[in-house]
Amino acid sequence: MDHRNEELDLFRDNVIRFLTEEVEPHYAQWERDGIFPKELYLKMGESGLLCVDLPEEYGGAGAPFEFSMVVLEETARLGYLALASNLSVHSDIVAPYIHHLGTEQQKRQFLPKMASGHCIGAIGMTEPGAGSDLQGIKTTALPDGDDYLINGSKTFITNGQHAGVVVLATKTDPKAGGKGTTLFTIDTSLPGFKRGRNLEKIGLHSADTSELFFDNLRVPASAVLGKVGGGFGHLIDELPRERLALAVTAVWHAIGALEKTIEYVTQRKAFGAPVASFQNTRFELAKMKTDIEVHRAFVEKCNTLYAAGKLDVPTAAMVKLATTELEGRVTDGCLQLFGGYGYMAEYPISRYWADARIQRIYGGTSEIMKEVVARSLVGR
């Protein structure tokens, strides 16, 4: 166990070094640009920071699950939540979907290029009329000879502008409800695929978020991911990791916000004394630190459960709900301690606060998380 911790610490140091050297100098410009350069993924791939828990035969490092989480932890802690969001979709949602559900051909086609950064992954679930209610999707994939023809649109798709592969949720039987849902791996170079605009958001500015359109996009039956009609079940099976990754980023984003705030209040003076000397400041910091540590313990428990294959859907919903609500409280409380400067864009705490807001919405809203937990307790 000590050896594992030592390796994890060394890996964490490498992640921090990479972020400090390759991200920090450029991040403000990327936020203004509204997108990361593709080259960043290539650099991360070269440094072994993408899809790290994939087996080596598919281009990963074959590292334990917690190594993948360290990438998210430090990226979020340092205030690059837009990047953490994109990376979690790429490495912790799309890659595991293909690894767990894909045929050998699909794995060989996409995973090594994802691990190297040459192919960026996106997941196409949300539609203009279907967000948390995935059974309401309208995008169809209808049989046409030996192929499928896909028509429809998706929105709010993270990595949409850069994506080389999209794991796409469709209806192969529009009359069958959830049982008519099928997943596909979509190569975005195919005719019939079109990217829409890069959507403007109130936070996560450098995380490209896009509309995607499918107009008679023809794919072979070999593009089906998992079972025909089994898509909804596959989505449910993969949600725990997605929600755990969001919980990890939430707690470590809050840790980073608190670190920035402690640094500020110990230096900033008001009424002739450091702001940190006032009882209200001290009590607020103590309250937030305690709140973070309680939730961090829950996340670590869930990490252990996931690594053992025992993290269930209700527990993943609980940890996502609890930690993202914590993140909102902490980033808001931290901004308050900065006073008027906290509302100025030049102070990073403003970005922590704005970026945190989406975490209670994507990956399943807080309200949906409560419903998932409630159903596990008292049924429908």
Kinemage of the C-alpha trace (Angstrom):
@kinemage 1
@onewidth
@group {chain A} dominant
@subgroup {mainchain}
@vectorlist {calphas} color= white
{ca met a 1} P 0.000 0.000 0.000
{ca asp a 2} L 2.832 2.395 0.809
{ca his a 3} L 4.399 1.655 -2.569
{ca arg a 4} L 1.076 2.526 -4.272
{ca asn a 5} L 0.889 5.805 -2.323
{ca glu a 6} L 4.443 6.672 -3.275
{ca glu a 7} L 3.677 6.087 -6.962
{ca leu a 8} L 0.495 8.133 -6.653
{ca asp a 9} L 2.404 11.024 -5.067
{ca leu a 10} L 4.985 10.962 -7.857
{ca phe a 11} L 2.224 10.906 -10.443
{ca arg a 12} L 0.498 13.819 -8.698
{ca asp a 13} L 3.745 15.802 -8.849
{ca asn a 14} L 3.929 15.128 -12.607
{ca val a 15} L 0.344 16.293 -13.086
{ca ile a 16} L 1.006 19.517 -11.154
{ca arg a 17} L 4.216 20.129 -13.084
{ca phe a 18} L 2.428 19.666 -16.411
{ca leu a 19} L -0.421 21.990 -15.439
{ca thr a 20} L 1.983 24.634 -14.154
{ca glu a 21} L 4.161 24.562 -17.266
{ca glu a 22} L 1.687 23.813 -20.068
{ca val a 23} L -1.659 25.177 -18.854
{ca glu a 24} L -1.153 28.074 -16.442
{ca pro a 25} L 0.641 30.421 -18.919
{ca his a 26} L -2.095 30.018 -21.545
{ca tyr a 27} L -5.310 29.395 -19.626
{ca ala a 28} L -6.558 32.998 -19.533
{ca gln a 29} L -6.193 33.235 -23.313
{ca trp a 30} L -7.974 29.924 -23.835
{ca glu a 31} L -10.815 31.213 -21.669
{ca arg a 32} L -11.061 34.250 -23.939
{ca asp a 33} L -10.884 32.046 -27.036
{ca gly a 34} L -13.654 29.808 -25.720
{ca ile a 35} L -11.726 26.628 -26.590
{ca phe a 36} L -8.541 24.694 -25.881
{ca pro a 37} L -6.110 23.979 -28.730
{ca lys a 38} L -6.061 20.368 -29.898
{ca glu a 39} L -2.318 20.380 -29.270
{ca leu a 40} L -3.001 20.387 -25.530
{ca tyr a 41} L -4.471 16.883 -25.786
{ca leu a 42} L -1.437 15.685 -27.735
{ca lys a 43} L 0.851 17.059 -25.016
{ca met a 44} L -1.245 15.422 -22.311
{ca gly a 45} L -1.140 12.150 -24.229
{ca glu a 46} L 2.638 12.347 -24.539
{ca ser a 47} L 2.863 12.955 -20.795
{ca gly a 48} L 0.670 9.946 -20.000
{ca leu a 49} L -2.201 11.980 -18.565
{ca leu a 50} L -5.055 10.710 -20.767
{ca cys a 51} L -7.014 7.481 -20.174
{ca val a 52} L -4.402 6.391 -17.640
{ca asp a 53} L -6.370 3.432 -16.279
{ca leu a 54} L -6.925 1.875 -19.699
{ca pro a 55} L -4.956 -1.363 -20.220
{ca glu a 56} L -1.579 -0.921 -21.880
{ca glu a 57} L -2.716 -2.932 -24.923
{ca tyr a 58} L -5.103 -0.060 -25.740
{ca gly a 59} L -2.595 2.708 -25.164
{ca gly a 60} L -3.247 3.447 -21.486
{ca ala a 61} L -0.860 3.058 -18.575
{ca gly a 62} L -2.810 0.215 -16.991
{ca ala a 63} L -2.777 2.266 -13.786
{ca pro a 64} L -5.313 1.867 -10.962
{ca phe a 65} L -8.476 3.969 -11.141
{ca glu a 66} L -7.322 6.532 -8.564
{ca phe a 67} L -4.519 7.669 -10.896
{ca ser a 68} L -7.127 8.858 -13.384
{ca met a 69} L -8.838 10.724 -10.550
{ca val a 70} L -5.591 12.498 -9.593
{ca val a 71} L -5.567 14.174 -13.018
{ca leu a 72} L -9.029 15.567 -12.297
{ca glu a 73} L -8.217 16.446 -8.688
{ca glu a 74} L -5.258 18.667 -9.467
{ca thr a 75} L -6.794 20.198 -12.593
{ca ala a 76} L -9.859 21.202 -10.568
{ca arg a 77} L -7.878 22.328 -7.511
{ca leu a 78} L -5.742 24.694 -9.576
{ca gly a 79} L -8.863 26.320 -10.983
{ca tyr a 80} L -8.984 24.790 -14.467
{ca leu a 81} L -12.448 23.288 -14.118
{ca ala a 82} L -13.185 23.736 -17.831
{ca leu a 83} L -10.241 21.470 -18.610
{ca ala a 84} L -11.212 19.014 -15.868
{ca ser a 85} L -14.701 18.832 -17.358
{ca asn a 86} L -13.380 18.084 -20.857
{ca leu a 87} L -10.887 15.544 -19.551
{ca ser a 88} L -13.472 13.691 -17.475
{ca val a 89} L -15.692 13.298 -20.553
{ca his a 90} L -12.750 12.082 -22.644
{ca ser a 91} L -10.929 9.814 -20.182
{ca asp a 92} L -13.593 8.888 -17.627
{ca ile a 93} L -16.777 8.607 -19.672
{ca val a 94} L -16.118 7.966 -23.376
{ca ala a 95} L -13.033 5.753 -22.988
{ca pro a 96} L -14.661 3.486 -20.347
{ca tyr a 97} L -17.833 3.197 -22.469
{ca ile a 98} L -15.793 1.938 -25.422
{ca his a 99} L -13.546 -0.230 -23.246
{ca his a 100} L -16.439 -1.880 -21.371
{ca leu a 101} L -18.953 -2.196 -24.226
{ca gly a 102} L -16.938 -2.099 -27.440
{ca thr a 103} L -15.989 -4.874 -29.792
{ca glu a 104} L -12.302 -5.577 -30.222
{ca gln a 105} L -12.457 -3.672 -33.511
{ca gln a 106} L -13.981 -0.599 -31.816
{ca lys a 107} L -11.420 -0.703 -29.027
{ca arg a 108} L -8.523 -0.915 -31.481
{ca gln a 109} L -10.015 1.802 -33.677
{ca phe a 110} L -10.508 4.436 -30.997
{ca leu a 111} L -8.808 3.773 -27.652
{ca pro a 112} L -5.094 4.043 -28.584
{ca lys a 113} L -5.791 7.328 -30.403
{ca met a 114} L -7.751 8.591 -27.398
{ca ala a 115} L -4.892 7.738 -25.029
{ca ser a 116} L -2.408 9.569 -27.276
{ca gly a 117} L -4.663 12.613 -27.698
{ca his a 118} L -5.051 12.150 -31.454
{ca cys a 119} L -8.765 11.407 -31.098
{ca ile a 120} L -10.884 13.374 -28.630
{ca gly a 121} L -14.044 11.795 -27.217
{ca ala a 122} L -17.502 13.273 -26.685
{ca ile a 123} L -20.769 11.766 -25.512
{ca gly a 124} L -23.970 12.677 -27.333
{ca met a 125} L -26.910 12.341 -24.955
{ca thr a 126} L -28.541 15.716 -24.332
{ca glu a 127} L -30.946 17.130 -26.904
{ca pro a 128} L -32.831 20.433 -27.100
{ca gly a 129} L -35.894 18.666 -25.674
{ca ala a 130} L -34.245 15.992 -23.519
{ca gly a 131} L -31.736 16.676 -20.758
{ca ser a 132} L -31.921 14.637 -17.564
{ca asp a 133} L -34.826 12.662 -19.090
{ca leu a 134} L -32.804 10.540 -21.488
{ca gln a 135} L -35.813 8.427 -22.400
{ca gly a 136} L -37.142 11.485 -24.227
{ca ile a 137} L -34.426 11.601 -26.900
{ca lys a 138} L -35.571 11.982 -30.501
{ca thr a 139} L -32.394 11.217 -32.510
{ca thr a 140} L -33.080 8.081 -34.541
{ca ala a 141} L -30.901 5.342 -35.986
{ca leu a 142} L -33.075 3.325 -38.331
{ca pro a 143} L -31.963 0.172 -40.192
{ca asp a 144} L -31.223 0.623 -43.887
{ca gly a 145} L -29.987 -2.615 -45.409
{ca asp a 146} L -26.946 -3.683 -43.405
{ca asp a 147} L -26.426 -0.118 -42.153
{ca tyr a 148} L -28.176 2.430 -39.958
{ca leu a 149} L -29.202 5.938 -40.985
{ca ile a 150} L -28.909 8.448 -38.158
{ca asn a 151} L -30.914 11.674 -38.020
{ca gly a 152} L -31.300 14.216 -35.257
{ca ser a 153} L -29.384 16.695 -33.150
{ca lys a 154} L -27.656 17.011 -29.794
{ca thr a 155} L -26.802 20.050 -27.716
{ca phe a 156} L -24.551 21.044 -24.788
{ca ile a 157} L -21.980 18.497 -25.984
{ca thr a 158} L -18.641 18.841 -24.193
{ca asn a 159} L -15.661 18.423 -26.569
{ca gly a 160} L -18.065 18.831 -29.481
{ca gln a 161} L -15.824 21.083 -31.564
{ca his a 162} L -12.784 18.818 -31.304
{ca ala a 163} L -14.412 15.383 -31.052
{ca gly a 164} L -13.083 12.632 -33.300
{ca val a 165} L -15.469 10.054 -31.824
{ca val a 166} L -18.904 10.528 -30.300
{ca val a 167} L -20.655 7.891 -28.208
{ca leu a 168} L -24.165 8.658 -29.423
{ca ala a 169} L -27.474 7.785 -27.780
{ca thr a 170} L -30.208 7.113 -30.376
{ca lys a 171} L -33.608 5.529 -30.739
{ca thr a 172} L -33.489 2.425 -32.911
{ca asp a 173} L -37.116 1.695 -31.979
{ca pro a 174} L -38.892 4.990 -31.300
{ca lys a 175} L -42.000 3.170 -29.992
{ca ala a 176} L -40.183 1.072 -27.385
{ca gly a 177} L -39.357 3.786 -24.817
{ca gly a 178} L -36.136 3.171 -22.917
{ca lys a 179} L -35.875 -0.313 -24.469
{ca gly a 180} L -35.559 1.224 -27.923
{ca thr a 181} L -32.365 3.123 -27.077
{ca thr a 182} L -29.089 2.101 -28.747
{ca leu a 183} L -25.578 3.536 -28.477
{ca phe a 184} L -23.242 4.011 -31.440
{ca thr a 185} L -19.608 4.988 -31.877
{ca ile a 186} L -19.624 7.785 -34.441
{ca asp a 187} L -16.501 8.658 -36.397
{ca thr a 188} L -16.943 12.412 -36.895
{ca ser a 189} L -15.177 12.347 -40.281
{ca leu a 190} L -18.215 10.607 -41.816
{ca pro a 191} L -20.464 12.511 -44.235
{ca gly a 192} L -23.714 13.576 -42.619
{ca phe a 193} L -22.056 14.716 -39.393
{ca lys a 194} L -21.981 18.452 -38.754
{ca arg a 195} L -20.824 20.534 -35.814
{ca gly a 196} L -22.933 23.511 -34.838
{ca arg a 197} L -21.750 26.602 -33.022
{ca asn a 198} L -19.532 26.632 -29.974
{ca leu a 199} L -22.027 27.708 -27.316
{ca glu a 200} L -21.362 30.666 -25.014
{ca lys a 201} L -21.660 29.880 -21.312
{ca ile a 202} L -21.463 31.852 -18.054
{ca gly a 203} L -18.555 29.675 -16.906
{ca leu a 204} L -16.231 26.936 -18.198
{ca his a 205} L -15.470 29.252 -21.120
{ca ser a 206} L -12.552 27.263 -22.543
{ca ala a 207} L -14.513 23.993 -22.497
{ca asp a 208} L -15.974 23.813 -25.998
{ca thr a 209} L -19.665 22.987 -25.764
{ca ser a 210} L -21.461 22.376 -29.021
{ca glu a 211} L -24.519 21.540 -30.994
{ca leu a 212} L -24.120 18.422 -33.157
{ca phe a 213} L -26.243 17.518 -36.178
{ca phe a 214} L -26.811 14.200 -37.924
{ca asp a 215} L -28.316 14.261 -41.411
{ca asn a 216} L -28.733 10.799 -42.939
{ca leu a 217} L -25.422 9.793 -41.381
{ca arg a 218} L -24.802 6.244 -42.554
{ca val a 219} L -22.962 3.875 -40.225
{ca pro a 220} L -22.411 0.109 -40.447
{ca ala a 221} L -23.959 -2.238 -37.892
{ca ser a 222} L -20.444 -2.651 -36.481
{ca ala a 223} L -20.767 0.893 -35.096
{ca val a 224} L -23.369 -0.256 -32.523
{ca leu a 225} L -21.848 0.031 -29.042
{ca gly a 226} L -23.074 -2.747 -26.799
{ca lys a 227} L -26.488 -4.270 -27.524
{ca val a 228} L -29.150 -3.009 -29.915
{ca gly a 229} L -31.911 -1.750 -27.621
{ca gly a 230} L -29.609 -2.021 -24.617
{ca gly a 231} L -28.492 1.600 -24.618
{ca phe a 232} L -30.481 2.753 -21.615
{ca gly a 233} L -29.136 -0.076 -19.476
{ca his a 234} L -25.611 0.673 -20.662
{ca leu a 235} L -26.062 4.337 -19.706
{ca ile a 236} L -27.218 3.333 -16.227
{ca asp a 237} L -24.233 0.971 -15.829
{ca glu a 238} L -21.723 3.690 -16.728
{ca leu a 239} L -23.305 6.561 -14.746
{ca pro a 240} L -21.591 5.763 -11.413
{ca arg a 241} L -18.132 6.545 -12.796
{ca glu a 242} L -19.358 9.711 -14.502
{ca arg a 243} L -20.965 10.976 -11.306
{ca leu a 244} L -18.008 9.975 -9.168
{ca ala a 245} L -15.681 11.922 -11.485
{ca leu a 246} L -17.925 14.973 -11.045
{ca ala a 247} L -17.847 14.492 -7.269
{ca val a 248} L -14.051 14.318 -7.304
{ca thr a 249} L -13.771 17.543 -9.289
{ca ala a 250} L -16.325 19.235 -7.015
{ca val a 251} L -14.414 18.510 -3.809
{ca trp a 252} L -11.009 19.391 -5.218
{ca his a 253} L -12.353 22.545 -6.865
{ca ala a 254} L -13.633 23.566 -3.434
{ca ile a 255} L -10.229 22.749 -1.906
{ca gly a 256} L -8.553 25.024 -4.451
{ca ala a 257} L -11.023 27.854 -3.829
{ca leu a 258} L -10.378 27.651 -0.104
{ca glu a 259} L -6.599 27.663 -0.619
{ca lys a 260} L -6.843 30.816 -2.735
{ca thr a 261} L -9.069 32.433 -0.107
{ca ile a 262} L -6.778 31.647 2.826
{ca glu a 263} L -3.900 33.172 0.887
{ca tyr a 264} L -5.949 36.303 0.193
{ca val a 265} L -7.385 36.928 3.687
{ca thr a 266} L -4.008 36.525 5.367
{ca gln a 267} L -2.549 39.268 3.151
{ca arg a 268} L -5.516 41.626 2.716
{ca lys a 269} L -6.009 44.245 5.426
{ca ala a 270} L -9.192 45.971 6.549
{ca phe a 271} L -9.488 48.428 9.440
{ca gly a 272} L -5.753 48.122 9.943
{ca ala a 273} L -5.685 44.354 10.485
{ca pro a 274} L -5.518 41.251 8.262
{ca val a 275} L -8.977 40.075 7.222
{ca ala a 276} L -7.979 36.657 8.596
{ca ser a 277} L -7.857 38.123 12.115
{ca phe a 278} L -11.613 38.785 12.213
{ca gln a 279} L -13.709 36.166 13.948
{ca asn a 280} L -16.247 35.949 11.147
{ca thr a 281} L -13.501 35.193 8.614
{ca arg a 282} L -11.920 32.572 10.865
{ca phe a 283} L -15.234 30.868 11.576
{ca glu a 284} L -16.238 30.842 7.895
{ca leu a 285} L -12.898 29.301 6.925
{ca ala a 286} L -13.230 26.681 9.678
{ca lys a 287} L -16.773 25.842 8.592
{ca met a 288} L -15.789 25.453 4.941
{ca lys a 289} L -12.724 23.360 5.739
{ca thr a 290} L -14.817 21.014 7.885
{ca asp a 291} L -17.484 20.772 5.186
{ca ile a 292} L -14.846 19.893 2.584
{ca glu a 293} L -13.198 17.204 4.713
{ca val a 294} L -16.508 15.467 5.467
{ca his a 295} L -17.341 15.292 1.766
{ca arg a 296} L -13.807 14.317 0.812
{ca ala a 297} L -14.126 11.281 3.088
{ca phe a 298} L -17.329 10.271 1.287
{ca val a 299} L -15.619 10.649 -2.102
{ca glu a 300} L -12.684 8.503 -0.963
{ca lys a 301} L -15.112 5.841 0.217
{ca cys a 302} L -16.820 5.904 -3.186
{ca asn a 303} L -13.456 5.731 -4.989
{ca thr a 304} L -12.726 2.552 -3.042
{ca leu a 305} L -16.160 1.137 -3.851
{ca tyr a 306} L -15.764 1.898 -7.568
{ca ala a 307} L -12.294 0.348 -7.725
{ca ala a 308} L -13.804 -2.807 -6.197
{ca gly a 309} L -16.720 -2.774 -8.672
{ca lys a 310} L -19.228 -2.027 -5.892
{ca leu a 311} L -20.326 1.580 -6.446
{ca asp a 312} L -24.062 1.451 -7.094
{ca val a 313} L -26.260 4.023 -8.817
{ca pro a 314} L -27.922 5.470 -5.670
{ca thr a 315} L -24.596 5.936 -3.859
{ca ala a 316} L -23.079 7.613 -6.925
{ca ala a 317} L -26.112 9.907 -7.044
{ca met a 318} L -25.662 10.750 -3.356
{ca val a 319} L -21.996 11.625 -3.713
{ca lys a 320} L -22.637 13.732 -6.824
{ca leu a 321} L -25.514 15.567 -5.117
{ca ala a 322} L -23.673 16.190 -1.862
{ca thr a 323} L -20.337 17.305 -3.307
{ca thr a 324} L -21.631 19.621 -6.011
{ca glu a 325} L -23.886 21.360 -3.491
{ca leu a 326} L -20.810 21.651 -1.219
{ca glu a 327} L -18.834 23.142 -4.100
{ca gly a 328} L -21.498 25.795 -4.593
{ca arg a 329} L -21.494 26.714 -0.899
{ca val a 330} L -17.712 26.905 -0.661
{ca thr a 331} L -17.040 28.872 -3.842
{ca asp a 332} L -19.794 31.326 -2.879
{ca gly a 333} L -18.470 31.655 0.687
{ca cys a 334} L -14.927 32.137 -0.592
{ca leu a 335} L -15.957 34.835 -3.053
{ca gln a 336} L -17.733 36.667 -0.198
{ca leu a 337} L -14.502 36.816 1.806
{ca phe a 338} L -12.797 38.561 -1.134
{ca gly a 339} L -15.357 41.350 -0.920
{ca gly a 340} L -15.703 43.493 -4.047
{ca tyr a 341} L -12.503 42.084 -5.505
{ca gly a 342} L -14.120 38.655 -5.603
{ca tyr a 343} L -16.501 39.926 -8.266
{ca met a 344} L -13.657 41.119 -10.474
{ca ala a 345} L -12.704 38.785 -13.317
{ca glu a 346} L -8.985 39.360 -12.709
{ca tyr a 347} L -9.251 37.475 -9.410
{ca pro a 348} L -9.340 33.700 -9.975
{ca ile a 349} L -11.962 33.195 -7.254
{ca ser a 350} L -14.532 34.715 -9.619
{ca arg a 351} L -13.835 31.909 -12.074
{ca tyr a 352} L -14.096 29.236 -9.360
{ca trp a 353} L -17.525 30.616 -8.459
{ca ala a 354} L -18.855 30.892 -12.026
{ca asp a 355} L -17.438 27.538 -13.130
{ca ala a 356} L -18.905 25.691 -10.146
{ca arg a 357} L -22.503 26.499 -11.016
{ca ile a 358} L -22.880 23.976 -13.836
{ca gln a 359} L -21.822 21.062 -11.638
{ca arg a 360} L -25.277 20.931 -10.021
{ca ile a 361} L -26.833 20.587 -13.483
{ca tyr a 362} L -24.822 18.368 -15.841
{ca gly a 363} L -24.366 14.678 -15.188
{ca gly a 364} L -27.899 14.749 -13.750
{ca thr a 365} L -29.320 17.731 -11.865
{ca ser a 366} L -29.424 17.851 -8.072
{ca glu a 367} L -33.175 17.329 -8.321
{ca ile a 368} L -32.734 14.168 -10.397
{ca met a 369} L -30.094 12.924 -7.932
{ca lys a 370} L -32.612 13.305 -5.084
{ca glu a 371} L -35.171 11.346 -7.096
{ca val a 372} L -32.666 8.538 -7.791
{ca val a 373} L -31.831 8.275 -4.092
{ca ala a 374} L -35.492 8.482 -3.062
{ca arg a 375} L -36.459 5.659 -5.423
{ca ser a 376} L -33.809 3.454 -3.835
{ca leu a 377} L -35.412 4.105 -0.456
{ca val a 378} L -39.190 4.046 -1.044
{ca gly a 379} L -39.614 3.077 -4.711
{ca arg a 380} L -41.577 5.164 -7.182
